[in-house]
Amino acid sequence: MLRSPTILAALLALASGGCATPVVAPLQPNTVIVVPGIGGDGGVYAQVVHALREAGSQDRLCVFNWGCSWALFPITLWSTGLHHDTERRLAVQITQWQKDHPGCRIVLIGHSAGAGVILGMLARLDDSTTVGPIILLAPALSPDFDLRPALAHANCIHVFYSSHDWFWQGIGSTLFGGYDGVHRDAAGRKGFILAQLTDDQKRKVIQHPWQPQWTALGDDGGHFDWMSEPFVAVVLAPIIGDTSQSSAASRP
């Protein structure tokens, strides 16, 4: 589906020209990489970078842009060739960054389809490479997506989901499918099913259903509310700064 390099390149050229979030502290070894959903980079992801900086982060903060604009979102969502190329590109970037900065901490935050990019990328890393923590916000993947290949390269994966995300992760995911092509309510609405994981693997997956008290932080459980600056500063920033979260107990 949509595998022709010539056609895809032309469509991507037409779709390009969106907002690009500047890289903050580009020379710092520890890095946080935000991977957007199908709409690509934009102000909502710049909010994440800004909120982390305002919360005191000294890490390199950047957005990994990929795919097309909203106008051509079916290409971003359905093109397996684009998915594979994007995952490989991010894997190469991370491998090179670790080579250039031995011992650095690499955190990845993926929203919606961006969560699929991150999990696919993790499965492509070599056996000696581990990164994290990984934070998945409203992941546009089926609840029974196989996390095991990604877990081999992640010290922990935090999953934030909300039953209130009925439009994007319910109706939208059922009609158009998720990043993995499955047409049903997505993990961004229900969380991941962990039954196929070992106990050790389950301990590396920390699932966070939406909490009513997060409304005060600008997060009402909607698809884009996870990027609210107060929520990022109060809830996500401590996870990023504390890699001991990998030992926290997972929720089924």
FIKOLZA-1660 file (N, C-alpha, C; in steps of 0.1 Angstrom, whole numbers, plus 5000, padded with zeros to 4 digits):
% residues 252
   i   px   py   pz ch aa at
   1 5008 4988 5000  A  M  N
   1 5000 5000 5000  A  M CA
   1 5009 5012 5000  A  M  C
   2 5007 5021 4990  A  L  N
   2 5014 5034 4989  A  L CA
   2 5030 5031 4990  A  L  C
   3 5035 5022 4982  A  R  N
   3 5049 5018 4984  A  R CA
   3 5058 5025 4973  A  R  C
   4 5052 5032 4963  A  S  N
   4 5060 5037 4952  A  S CA
   4 5069 5049 4957  A  S  C
   5 5082 5048 4957  A  P  N
   5 5091 5059 4962  A  P CA
   5 5088 5072 4955  A  P  C
   6 5086 5071 4942  A  T  N
   6 5084 5084 4934  A  T CA
   6 5072 5091 4938  A  T  C
   7 5060 5084 4939  A  I  N
   7 5048 5090 4942  A  I CA
   7 5048 5095 4957  A  I  C
   8 5054 5086 4966  A  L  N
   8 5054 5090 4980  A  L CA
   8 5063 5103 4982  A  L  C
   9 5074 5103 4975  A  A  N
   9 5083 5115 4976  A  A CA
   9 5076 5128 4971  A  A  C
  10 5069 5126 4960  A  A  N
  10 5061 5138 4955  A  A CA
  10 5051 5143 4965  A  A  C
  11 5043 5133 4971  A  L  N
  11 5033 5137 4980  A  L CA
  11 5039 5143 4993  A  L  C
  12 5050 5138 4997  A  L  N
  12 5057 5143 5009  A  L CA
  12 5061 5157 5006  A  L  C
  13 5066 5160 4994  A  A  N
  13 5071 5173 4991  A  A CA
  13 5059 5183 4991  A  A  C
  14 5048 5179 4986  A  L  N
  14 5036 5187 4987  A  L CA
  14 5031 5190 5001  A  L  C
  15 5033 5180 5010  A  A  N
  15 5028 5181 5023  A  A CA
  15 5038 5188 5033  A  A  C
  16 5050 5190 5029  A  S  N
  16 5060 5196 5038  A  S CA
  16 5058 5211 5039  A  S  C
  17 5066 5216 5048  A  G  N
  17 5065 5231 5051  A  G CA
  17 5058 5234 5064  A  G  C
  18 5055 5224 5072  A  G  N
  18 5049 5226 5085  A  G CA
  18 5058 5232 5095  A  G  C
  19 5053 5235 5107  A  C  N
  19 5061 5241 5117  A  C CA
  19 5072 5231 5122  A  C  C
  20 5084 5236 5125  A  A  N
  20 5094 5227 5131  A  A CA
  20 5098 5233 5144  A  A  C
  21 5097 5224 5155  A  T  N
  21 5101 5229 5168  A  T CA
  21 5116 5229 5169  A  T  C
  22 5121 5240 5174  A  P  N
  22 5136 5242 5175  A  P CA
  22 5142 5232 5185  A  P  C
  23 5154 5227 5183  A  V  N
  23 5161 5219 5192  A  V CA
  23 5166 5227 5204  A  V  C
  24 5163 5223 5216  A  V  N
  24 5167 5231 5228  A  V CA
  24 5180 5224 5234  A  V  C
  25 5190 5231 5237  A  A  N
  25 5202 5226 5243  A  A CA
  25 5208 5215 5234  A  A  C
  26 5212 5218 5222  A  P  N
  26 5216 5207 5212  A  P CA
  26 5229 5200 5216  A  P  C
  27 5237 5206 5225  A  L  N
  27 5250 5200 5228  A  L CA
  27 5249 5191 5240  A  L  C
  28 5238 5190 5247  A  Q  N
  28 5237 5182 5259  A  Q CA
  28 5237 5167 5255  A  Q  C
  29 5243 5158 5262  A  P  N
  29 5244 5144 5259  A  P CA
  29 5230 5137 5261  A  P  C
  30 5224 5139 5273  A  N  N
  30 5211 5133 5276  A  N CA
  30 5201 5140 5267  A  N  C
  31 5192 5132 5261  A  T  N
  31 5183 5138 5252  A  T CA
  31 5168 5132 5253  A  T  C
  32 5159 5141 5251  A  V  N
  32 5145 5137 5250  A  V CA
  32 5140 5140 5236  A  V  C
  33 5134 5129 5230  A  I  N
  33 5129 5130 5216  A  I CA
  33 5114 5128 5216  A  I  C
  34 5107 5138 5211  A  V  N
  34 5093 5137 5210  A  V CA
  34 5089 5133 5196  A  V  C
  35 5081 5123 5195  A  V  N
  35 5077 5117 5182  A  V CA
  35 5062 5120 5180  A  V  C
  36 5058 5129 5171  A  P  N
  36 5044 5133 5169  A  P CA
  36 5036 5122 5163  A  P  C
  37 5022 5125 5163  A  G  N
  37 5013 5116 5156  A  G CA
  37 5012 5119 5141  A  G  C
  38 5001 5116 5135  A  I  N
  38 5000 5117 5120  A  I CA
  38 5000 5131 5115  A  I  C
  39 4998 5141 5123  A  G  N
  39 4998 5154 5118  A  G CA
  39 5012 5161 5117  A  G  C
  40 5022 5154 5122  A  G  N
  40 5035 5159 5122  A  G CA
  40 5038 5170 5132  A  G  C
  41 5050 5176 5132  A  D  N
  41 5054 5186 5142  A  D CA
  41 5045 5198 5141  A  D  C
  42 5043 5204 5153  A  G  N
  42 5034 5216 5154  A  G CA
  42 5034 5221 5168  A  G  C
  43 5026 5231 5170  A  G  N
  43 5026 5238 5183  A  G CA
  43 5023 5229 5195  A  G  C
  44 5015 5219 5193  A  V  N
  44 5011 5211 5204  A  V CA
  44 5024 5203 5209  A  V  C
  45 5033 5200 5200  A  Y  N
  45 5045 5193 5205  A  Y CA
  45 5056 5202 5209  A  Y  C
  46 5055 5214 5204  A  A  N
  46 5064 5225 5209  A  A CA
  46 5061 5228 5224  A  A  C
  47 5048 5226 5228  A  Q  N
  47 5044 5227 5242  A  Q CA
  47 5051 5218 5251  A  Q  C
  48 5053 5205 5246  A  V  N
  48 5060 5195 5254  A  V CA
  48 5074 5200 5257  A  V  C
  49 5081 5204 5246  A  V  N
  49 5095 5209 5248  A  V CA
  49 5096 5221 5257  A  V  C
  50 5087 5230 5255  A  H  N
  50 5087 5242 5264  A  H CA
  50 5084 5239 5278  A  H  C
  51 5074 5230 5280  A  A  N
  51 5070 5226 5294  A  A CA
  51 5082 5219 5301  A  A  C
  52 5089 5210 5294  A  L  N
  52 5100 5203 5301  A  L CA
  52 5111 5213 5304  A  L  C
  53 5114 5222 5295  A  R  N
  53 5124 5232 5298  A  R CA
  53 5120 5241 5310  A  R  C
  54 5108 5245 5310  A  E  N
  54 5103 5254 5321  A  E CA
  54 5103 5246 5334  A  E  C
  55 5102 5233 5334  A  A  N
  55 5102 5224 5346  A  A CA
  55 5116 5222 5350  A  A  C
  56 5126 5227 5343  A  G  N
  56 5140 5226 5348  A  G CA
  56 5148 5216 5340  A  G  C
  57 5143 5210 5330  A  S  N
  57 5151 5200 5322  A  S CA
  57 5164 5206 5316  A  S  C
  58 5175 5200 5318  A  Q  N
  58 5188 5204 5312  A  Q CA
  58 5191 5195 5300  A  Q  C
  59 5182 5186 5296  A  D  N
  59 5185 5177 5285  A  D CA
  59 5183 5184 5272  A  D  C
  60 5189 5177 5262  A  R  N
  60 5186 5181 5248  A  R CA
  60 5172 5178 5245  A  R  C
  61 5164 5187 5240  A  L  N
  61 5150 5185 5238  A  L CA
  61 5147 5187 5223  A  L  C
  62 5140 5178 5216  A  C  N
  62 5138 5179 5202  A  C CA
  62 5125 5172 5198  A  C  C
  63 5120 5175 5186  A  V  N
  63 5109 5168 5180  A  V CA
  63 5114 5161 5168  A  V  C
  64 5111 5148 5167  A  F  N
  64 5115 5140 5155  A  F CA
  64 5103 5140 5145  A  F  C
  65 5104 5149 5135  A  N  N
  65 5093 5150 5126  A  N CA
  65 5093 5139 5116  A  N  C
  66 5081 5135 5111  A  W  N
  66 5080 5124 5102  A  W CA
  66 5066 5125 5095  A  W  C
  67 5065 5118 5084  A  G  N
  67 5052 5117 5077  A  G CA
  67 5048 5129 5070  A  G  C
  68 5034 5130 5068  A  C  N
  68 5028 5141 5060  A  C CA
  68 5021 5150 5069  A  C  C
  69 5015 5161 5063  A  S  N
  69 5007 5170 5070  A  S CA
  69 4993 5163 5072  A  S  C
  70 4984 5171 5080  A  W  N
  70 4971 5166 5082  A  W CA
  70 4963 5163 5069  A  W  C
  71 4966 5171 5059  A  A  N
  71 4959 5170 5046  A  A CA
  71 4961 5157 5039  A  A  C
  72 4972 5150 5042  A  L  N
  72 4975 5137 5036  A  L CA
  72 4977 5127 5047  A  L  C
  73 4969 5127 5057  A  F  N
  73 4971 5118 5069  A  F CA
  73 4970 5103 5065  A  F  C
  74 4962 5100 5055  A  P  N
  74 4961 5085 5052  A  P CA
  74 4974 5079 5048  A  P  C
  75 4983 5087 5041  A  I  N
  75 4996 5082 5038  A  I CA
  75 5004 5079 5050  A  I  C
  76 5004 5088 5059  A  T  N
  76 5012 5086 5072  A  T CA
  76 5007 5074 5080  A  T  C
  77 4994 5073 5080  A  L  N
  77 4988 5062 5088  A  L CA
  77 4989 5048 5081  A  L  C
  78 4987 5048 5068  A  W  N
  78 4986 5035 5061  A  W CA
  78 4999 5030 5054  A  W  C
  79 5008 5039 5051  A  S  N
  79 5020 5034 5043  A  S CA
  79 5030 5027 5052  A  S  C
  80 5030 5013 5050  A  T  N
  80 5039 5005 5058  A  T CA
  80 5054 5008 5054  A  T  C
  81 5056 5012 5041  A  G  N
  81 5069 5016 5036  A  G CA
  81 5074 5028 5044  A  G  C
  82 5065 5038 5045  A  L  N
  82 5069 5050 5053  A  L CA
  82 5072 5047 5067  A  L  C
  83 5064 5038 5073  A  H  N
  83 5066 5034 5087  A  H CA
  83 5080 5028 5089  A  H  C
  84 5083 5018 5080  A  H  N
  84 5096 5011 5081  A  H CA
  84 5108 5021 5079  A  H  C
  85 5107 5030 5069  A  D  N
  85 5117 5039 5067  A  D CA
  85 5119 5049 5079  A  D  C
  86 5108 5053 5084  A  T  N
  86 5108 5062 5096  A  T CA
  86 5115 5055 5108  A  T  C
  87 5110 5043 5111  A  E  N
  87 5116 5036 5122  A  E CA
  87 5131 5034 5120  A  E  C
  88 5135 5030 5108  A  R  N
  88 5150 5029 5106  A  R CA
  88 5157 5042 5108  A  R  C
  89 5151 5053 5103  A  R  N
  89 5158 5066 5104  A  R CA
  89 5160 5070 5118  A  R  C
  90 5150 5067 5126  A  L  N
  90 5151 5071 5141  A  L CA
  90 5161 5061 5148  A  L  C
  91 5161 5049 5144  A  A  N
  91 5170 5039 5150  A  A CA
  91 5185 5043 5147  A  A  C
  92 5187 5047 5134  A  V  N
  92 5201 5052 5131  A  V CA
  92 5205 5064 5139  A  V  C
  93 5195 5073 5140  A  Q  N
  93 5198 5086 5148  A  Q CA
  93 5202 5082 5162  A  Q  C
  94 5194 5074 5168  A  I  N
  94 5197 5070 5182  A  I CA
  94 5210 5062 5184  A  I  C
  95 5212 5053 5175  A  T  N
  95 5225 5045 5176  A  T CA
  95 5237 5054 5174  A  T  C
  96 5236 5064 5165  A  Q  N
  96 5247 5073 5163  A  Q CA
  96 5249 5083 5175  A  Q  C
  97 5237 5087 5181  A  W  N
  97 5238 5096 5193  A  W CA
  97 5245 5088 5205  A  W  C
  98 5241 5076 5207  A  Q  N
  98 5248 5068 5217  A  Q CA
  98 5262 5066 5215  A  Q  C
  99 5266 5064 5202  A  K  N
  99 5280 5062 5199  A  K CA
  99 5288 5075 5202  A  K  C
 100 5282 5086 5199  A  D  N
 100 5289 5099 5201  A  D CA
 100 5288 5104 5215  A  D  C
 101 5279 5098 5223  A  H  N
 101 5277 5102 5237  A  H CA
 101 5276 5090 5246  A  H  C
 102 5287 5082 5248  A  P  N
 102 5286 5070 5256  A  P CA
 102 5280 5073 5270  A  P  C
 103 5271 5064 5274  A  G  N
 103 5265 5065 5287  A  G CA
 103 5253 5075 5288  A  G  C
 104 5250 5081 5277  A  C  N
 104 5239 5091 5277  A  C CA
 104 5225 5085 5280  A  C  C
 105 5216 5093 5284  A  R  N
 105 5202 5088 5286  A  R CA
 105 5194 5093 5275  A  R  C
 106 5186 5084 5269  A  I  N
 106 5178 5088 5257  A  I CA
 106 5163 5085 5261  A  I  C
 107 5155 5095 5262  A  V  N
 107 5141 5093 5265  A  V CA
 107 5133 5096 5252  A  V  C
 108 5122 5088 5250  A  L  N
 108 5114 5090 5239  A  L CA
 108 5099 5092 5243  A  L  C
 109 5093 5102 5238  A  I  N
 109 5079 5104 5241  A  I CA
 109 5071 5103 5228  A  I  C
 110 5062 5094 5226  A  G  N
 110 5055 5092 5214  A  G CA
 110 5040 5095 5216  A  G  C
 111 5034 5103 5207  A  H  N
 111 5020 5105 5208  A  H CA
 111 5012 5099 5197  A  H  C
 112 5002 5091 5200  A  S  N
 112 4993 5085 5190  A  S CA
 112 5001 5076 5180  A  S  C
 113 5001 5079 5167  A  A  N
 113 5008 5070 5158  A  A CA
 113 5024 5071 5161  A  A  C
 114 5028 5082 5167  A  G  N
 114 5042 5083 5171  A  G CA
 114 5047 5072 5180  A  G  C
 115 5037 5067 5188  A  A  N
 115 5040 5055 5197  A  A CA
 115 5044 5043 5189  A  A  C
 116 5037 5041 5177  A  G  N
 116 5040 5030 5168  A  G CA
 116 5054 5032 5162  A  G  C
 117 5058 5044 5159  A  V  N
 117 5071 5046 5154  A  V CA
 117 5082 5042 5164  A  V  C
 118 5079 5046 5176  A  I  N
 118 5089 5043 5187  A  I CA
 118 5090 5028 5189  A  I  C
 119 5079 5021 5191  A  L  N
 119 5079 5007 5193  A  L CA
 119 5086 4999 5181  A  L  C
 120 5083 5004 5169  A  G  N
 120 5089 4997 5158  A  G CA
 120 5104 5000 5157  A  G  C
 121 5108 5012 5161  A  M  N
 121 5122 5016 5161  A  M CA
 121 5129 5008 5171  A  M  C
 122 5124 5006 5183  A  L  N
 122 5130 4999 5194  A  L CA
 122 5134 4985 5190  A  L  C
 123 5124 4978 5182  A  A  N
 123 5127 4965 5178  A  A CA
 123 5138 4964 5168  A  A  C
 124 5142 4975 5162  A  R  N
 124 5153 4975 5152  A  R CA
 124 5167 4978 5158  A  R  C
 125 5167 4981 5170  A  L  N
 125 5180 4984 5177  A  L CA
 125 5188 4972 5178  A  L  C
 126 5202 4973 5178  A  D  N
 126 5210 4961 5180  A  D CA
 126 5209 4956 5195  A  D  C
 127 5214 4944 5197  A  D  N
 127 5212 4937 5210  A  D CA
 127 5218 4945 5221  A  D  C
 128 5228 4953 5219  A  S  N
 128 5235 4959 5230  A  S CA
 128 5229 4973 5234  A  S  C
 129 5218 4977 5227  A  T  N
 129 5213 4990 5229  A  T CA
 129 5200 4990 5237  A  T  C
 130 5200 4998 5248  A  T  N
 130 5188 5000 5256  A  T CA
 130 5186 5014 5259  A  T  C
 131 5174 5019 5258  A  V  N
 131 5170 5033 5260  A  V CA
 131 5158 5034 5269  A  V  C
 132 5155 5046 5273  A  G  N
 132 5144 5049 5281  A  G CA
 132 5147 5058 5293  A  G  C
 133 5136 5061 5300  A  P  N
 133 5122 5056 5299  A  P CA
 133 5115 5060 5286  A  P  C
 134 5106 5052 5282  A  I  N
 134 5097 5054 5270  A  I CA
 134 5084 5059 5275  A  I  C
 135 5078 5069 5270  A  I  N
 135 5065 5074 5274  A  I CA
 135 5056 5074 5261  A  I  C
 136 5045 5067 5262  A  L  N
 136 5036 5066 5251  A  L CA
 136 5023 5073 5255  A  L  C
 137 5019 5083 5248  A  L  N
 137 5007 5090 5251  A  L CA
 137 4996 5087 5240  A  L  C
 138 4985 5081 5245  A  A  N
 138 4974 5078 5236  A  A CA
 138 4979 5070 5224  A  A  C
 139 4986 5058 5226  A  P  N
 139 4991 5051 5215  A  P CA
 139 4981 5045 5205  A  P  C
 140 4983 5049 5193  A  A  N
 140 4974 5044 5182  A  A CA
 140 4978 5031 5177  A  A  C
 141 4977 5021 5186  A  L  N
 141 4980 5007 5183  A  L CA
 141 4969 4998 5189  A  L  C
 142 4967 4986 5184  A  S  N
 142 4958 4977 5190  A  S CA
 142 4962 4973 5204  A  S  C
 143 4952 4971 5213  A  P  N
 143 4956 4967 5227  A  P CA
 143 4964 4955 5228  A  P  C
 144 4963 4945 5218  A  D  N
 144 4971 4933 5219  A  D CA
 144 4984 4934 5211  A  D  C
 145 4988 4946 5207  A  F  N
 145 5001 4948 5200  A  F CA
 145 5012 4941 5208  A  F  C
 146 5021 4934 5201  A  D  N
 146 5032 4926 5207  A  D CA
 146 5043 4936 5212  A  D  C
 147 5044 4938 5225  A  L  N
 147 5054 4947 5230  A  L CA
 147 5068 4941 5232  A  L  C
 148 5068 4928 5231  A  R  N
 148 5081 4921 5235  A  R CA
 148 5093 4925 5227  A  R  C
 149 5092 4927 5214  A  P  N
 149 5105 4931 5207  A  P CA
 149 5109 4945 5212  A  P  C
 150 5100 4954 5215  A  A  N
 150 5104 4967 5219  A  A CA
 150 5110 4966 5234  A  A  C
 151 5104 4958 5242  A  L  N
 151 5108 4957 5256  A  L CA
 151 5123 4952 5257  A  L  C
 152 5127 4945 5247  A  A  N
 152 5141 4940 5247  A  A CA
 152 5151 4952 5247  A  A  C
 153 5147 4964 5243  A  H  N
 153 5156 4975 5242  A  H CA
 153 5151 4987 5250  A  H  C
 154 5141 4985 5259  A  A  N
 154 5136 4996 5267  A  A CA
 154 5137 4993 5282  A  A  C
 155 5142 5002 5290  A  N  N
 155 5143 4999 5304  A  N CA
 155 5129 5000 5311  A  N  C
 156 5120 5008 5305  A  C  N
 156 5106 5008 5309  A  C CA
 156 5098 5015 5299  A  C  C
 157 5085 5012 5299  A  I  N
 157 5076 5019 5290  A  I CA
 157 5064 5023 5298  A  I  C
 158 5061 5036 5298  A  H  N
 158 5049 5042 5305  A  H CA
 158 5039 5044 5294  A  H  C
 159 5027 5040 5297  A  V  N
 159 5016 5041 5288  A  V CA
 159 5004 5049 5294  A  V  C
 160 5001 5060 5287  A  F  N
 160 4990 5069 5292  A  F CA
 160 4978 5067 5283  A  F  C
 161 4966 5063 5288  A  Y  N
 161 4955 5061 5280  A  Y CA
 161 4942 5067 5287  A  Y  C
 162 4932 5069 5279  A  S  N
 162 4919 5075 5285  A  S CA
 162 4907 5069 5278  A  S  C
 163 4897 5065 5285  A  S  N
 163 4885 5060 5279  A  S CA
 163 4877 5072 5273  A  S  C
 164 4881 5084 5277  A  H  N
 164 4874 5096 5271  A  H CA
 164 4878 5099 5257  A  H  C
 165 4889 5093 5253  A  D  N
 165 4894 5095 5239  A  D CA
 165 4886 5086 5229  A  D  C
 166 4873 5089 5229  A  W  N
 166 4864 5081 5221  A  W CA
 166 4864 5084 5206  A  W  C
 167 4868 5096 5203  A  F  N
 167 4867 5100 5189  A  F CA
 167 4880 5095 5181  A  F  C
 168 4892 5099 5186  A  W  N
 168 4904 5095 5179  A  W CA
 168 4908 5081 5181  A  W  C
 169 4907 5076 5193  A  Q  N
 169 4911 5062 5196  A  Q CA
 169 4900 5052 5196  A  Q  C
 170 4888 5057 5194  A  G  N
 170 4876 5048 5193  A  G CA
 170 4871 5048 5179  A  G  C
 171 4863 5058 5175  A  I  N
 171 4857 5059 5162  A  I CA
 171 4868 5060 5151  A  I  C
 172 4878 5069 5153  A  G  N
 172 4888 5070 5143  A  G CA
 172 4896 5058 5141  A  G  C
 173 4900 5051 5152  A  S  N
 173 4908 5039 5151  A  S CA
 173 4900 5028 5145  A  S  C
 174 4887 5027 5147  A  T  N
 174 4879 5016 5142  A  T CA
 174 4877 5018 5127  A  T  C
 175 4875 5031 5123  A  L  N
 175 4872 5034 5108  A  L CA
 175 4885 5033 5100  A  L  C
 176 4896 5040 5105  A  F  N
 176 4908 5041 5097  A  F CA
 176 4919 5031 5101  A  F  C
 177 4918 5025 5112  A  G  N
 177 4928 5016 5117  A  G CA
 177 4939 5024 5124  A  G  C
 178 4947 5016 5132  A  G  N
 178 4958 5023 5139  A  G CA
 178 4971 5021 5131  A  G  C
 179 4982 5025 5138  A  Y  N
 179 4995 5024 5131  A  Y CA
 179 4998 5010 5127  A  Y  C
 180 4993 5000 5134  A  D  N
 180 4995 4986 5130  A  D CA
 180 4984 4981 5121  A  D  C
 181 4975 4989 5116  A  G  N
 181 4965 4985 5107  A  G CA
 181 4953 4978 5112  A  G  C
 182 4952 4977 5125  A  V  N
 182 4941 4970 5131  A  V CA
 182 4929 4980 5134  A  V  C
 183 4917 4976 5130  A  H  N
 183 4905 4984 5131  A  H CA
 183 4897 4980 5143  A  H  C
 184 4900 4988 5154  A  R  N
 184 4893 4986 5167  A  R CA
 184 4896 4997 5176  A  R  C
 185 4890 4997 5188  A  D  N
 185 4894 5007 5198  A  D CA
 185 4909 5005 5201  A  D  C
 186 4917 5016 5202  A  A  N
 186 4931 5015 5203  A  A CA
 186 4936 5014 5218  A  A  C
 187 4948 5011 5220  A  A  N
 187 4954 5011 5233  A  A CA
 187 4954 5024 5240  A  A  C
 188 4953 5035 5232  A  G  N
 188 4952 5048 5237  A  G CA
 188 4939 5051 5244  A  G  C
 189 4929 5042 5243  A  R  N
 189 4917 5042 5250  A  R CA
 189 4915 5032 5261  A  R  C
 190 4922 5020 5259  A  K  N
 190 4920 5009 5268  A  K CA
 190 4933 5004 5275  A  K  C
 191 4944 5009 5270  A  G  N
 191 4957 5004 5275  A  G CA
 191 4961 4991 5267  A  G  C
 192 4973 4986 5270  A  F  N
 192 4977 4974 5264  A  F CA
 192 4973 4961 5272  A  F  C
 193 4971 4950 5265  A  I  N
 193 4969 4937 5271  A  I CA
 193 4982 4931 5273  A  I  C
 194 4985 4928 5286  A  L  N
 194 4999 4923 5289  A  L CA
 194 4999 4908 5291  A  L  C
 195 4989 4901 5288  A  A  N
 195 4988 4886 5292  A  A CA
 195 4999 4878 5286  A  A  C
 196 5004 4882 5274  A  Q  N
 196 5014 4874 5267  A  Q CA
 196 5028 4877 5272  A  Q  C
 197 5030 4886 5281  A  L  N
 197 5043 4890 5286  A  L CA
 197 5047 4881 5298  A  L  C
 198 5060 4880 5300  A  T  N
 198 5065 4873 5313  A  T CA
 198 5063 4883 5324  A  T  C
 199 5065 4878 5336  A  D  N
 199 5064 4887 5348  A  D CA
 199 5075 4898 5347  A  D  C
 200 5087 4894 5343  A  D  N
 200 5098 4905 5342  A  D CA
 200 5094 4915 5332  A  D  C
 201 5088 4911 5320  A  Q  N
 201 5084 4920 5310  A  Q CA
 201 5072 4929 5315  A  Q  C
 202 5063 4923 5322  A  K  N
 202 5052 4931 5328  A  K CA
 202 5057 4942 5337  A  K  C
 203 5067 4939 5345  A  R  N
 203 5072 4949 5354  A  R CA
 203 5078 4961 5347  A  R  C
 204 5081 4960 5334  A  K  N
 204 5087 4971 5326  A  K CA
 204 5076 4980 5319  A  K  C
 205 5064 4976 5320  A  V  N
 205 5053 4983 5314  A  V CA
 205 5044 4989 5325  A  V  C
 206 5044 5002 5326  A  I  N
 206 5037 5009 5337  A  I CA
 206 5025 5017 5330  A  I  C
 207 5013 5012 5332  A  Q  N
 207 5001 5018 5325  A  Q CA
 207 4994 5028 5334  A  Q  C
 208 4991 5039 5328  A  H  N
 208 4985 5050 5336  A  H CA
 208 4971 5054 5330  A  H  C
 209 4960 5049 5335  A  P  N
 209 4947 5053 5330  A  P CA
 209 4945 5068 5334  A  P  C
 210 4937 5075 5327  A  W  N
 210 4935 5089 5330  A  W CA
 210 4929 5091 5344  A  W  C
 211 4933 5101 5351  A  Q  N
 211 4929 5104 5364  A  Q CA
 211 4921 5117 5365  A  Q  C
 212 4909 5117 5372  A  P  N
 212 4902 5130 5372  A  P CA
 212 4909 5142 5377  A  P  C
 213 4919 5140 5386  A  Q  N
 213 4926 5151 5392  A  Q CA
 213 4935 5157 5382  A  Q  C
 214 4937 5151 5370  A  W  N
 214 4946 5157 5360  A  W CA
 214 4938 5168 5352  A  W  C
 215 4925 5169 5355  A  T  N
 215 4918 5180 5348  A  T CA
 215 4923 5194 5353  A  T  C
 216 4928 5194 5365  A  A  N
 216 4934 5207 5370  A  A CA
 216 4947 5210 5363  A  A  C
 217 4953 5200 5356  A  L  N
 217 4965 5202 5349  A  L CA
 217 4962 5204 5334  A  L  C
 218 4950 5207 5331  A  G  N
 218 4947 5209 5316  A  G CA
 218 4945 5196 5308  A  G  C
 219 4944 5185 5315  A  D  N
 219 4942 5172 5308  A  D CA
 219 4928 5166 5312  A  D  C
 220 4919 5167 5302  A  D  N
 220 4906 5162 5304  A  D CA
 220 4904 5148 5299  A  D  C
 221 4915 5142 5295  A  G  N
 221 4914 5128 5289  A  G CA
 221 4912 5128 5274  A  G  C
 222 4913 5139 5268  A  G  N
 222 4912 5140 5253  A  G CA
 222 4925 5136 5246  A  G  C
 223 4924 5135 5233  A  H  N
 223 4935 5129 5226  A  H CA
 223 4947 5138 5226  A  H  C
 224 4945 5151 5226  A  F  N
 224 4957 5161 5226  A  F CA
 224 4959 5167 5240  A  F  C
 225 4951 5163 5250  A  D  N
 225 4953 5169 5263  A  D CA
 225 4966 5165 5270  A  D  C
 226 4971 5153 5266  A  W  N
 226 4984 5148 5272  A  W CA
 226 4995 5158 5270  A  W  C
 227 4994 5167 5261  A  M  N
 227 5005 5177 5258  A  M CA
 227 5003 5190 5266  A  M  C
 228 4993 5191 5274  A  S  N
 228 4991 5202 5282  A  S CA
 228 5004 5205 5290  A  S  C
 229 5008 5218 5290  A  E  N
 229 5021 5221 5297  A  E CA
 229 5021 5218 5312  A  E  C
 230 5010 5221 5319  A  P  N
 230 5010 5217 5333  A  P CA
 230 5011 5202 5335  A  P  C
 231 5004 5195 5327  A  F  N
 231 5005 5180 5328  A  F CA
 231 5019 5175 5325  A  F  C
 232 5025 5180 5315  A  V  N
 232 5038 5176 5311  A  V CA
 232 5048 5179 5323  A  V  C
 233 5047 5191 5328  A  A  N
 233 5056 5195 5339  A  A CA
 233 5054 5188 5352  A  A  C
 234 5042 5185 5356  A  V  N
 234 5039 5178 5369  A  V CA
 234 5040 5163 5368  A  V  C
 235 5035 5157 5357  A  V  N
 235 5034 5143 5356  A  V CA
 235 5045 5136 5348  A  V  C
 236 5048 5142 5336  A  L  N
 236 5058 5136 5328  A  L CA
 236 5072 5139 5332  A  L  C
 237 5075 5151 5335  A  A  N
 237 5089 5155 5339  A  A CA
 237 5095 5147 5349  A  A  C
 238 5088 5143 5360  A  P  N
 238 5094 5135 5370  A  P CA
 238 5098 5121 5365  A  P  C
 239 5090 5115 5356  A  I  N
 239 5093 5102 5350  A  I CA
 239 5106 5103 5342  A  I  C
 240 5107 5114 5334  A  I  N
 240 5119 5115 5326  A  I CA
 240 5131 5117 5335  A  I  C
 241 5130 5123 5346  A  G  N
 241 5141 5125 5355  A  G CA
 241 5145 5114 5364  A  G  C
 242 5136 5103 5364  A  D  N
 242 5138 5093 5374  A  D CA
 242 5138 5079 5367  A  D  C
 243 5149 5074 5363  A  T  N
 243 5149 5061 5355  A  T CA
 243 5147 5049 5365  A  T  C
 244 5146 5052 5378  A  S  N
 244 5142 5041 5387  A  S CA
 244 5128 5036 5385  A  S  C
 245 5120 5044 5377  A  Q  N
 245 5106 5040 5374  A  Q CA
 245 5105 5027 5367  A  Q  C
 246 5117 5022 5361  A  S  N
 246 5116 5009 5354  A  S CA
 246 5113 4998 5364  A  S  C
 247 5115 5000 5377  A  S  N
 247 5112 4989 5386  A  S CA
 247 5098 4990 5392  A  S  C
 248 5090 5000 5388  A  A  N
 248 5077 5001 5393  A  A CA
 248 5068 4990 5389  A  A  C
 249 5058 4987 5397  A  A  N
 249 5049 4976 5393  A  A CA
 249 5039 4981 5382  A  A  C
 250 5037 4972 5372  A  S  N
 250 5028 4975 5361  A  S CA
 250 5014 4972 5365  A  S  C
 251 5005 4978 5358  A  R  N
 251 4991 4976 5360  A  R CA
 251 4985 4968 5348  A  R  C
 252 4976 4958 5351  A  P  N
 252 4971 4950 5340  A  P CA
 252 4962 4958 5331  A  P  C
% end
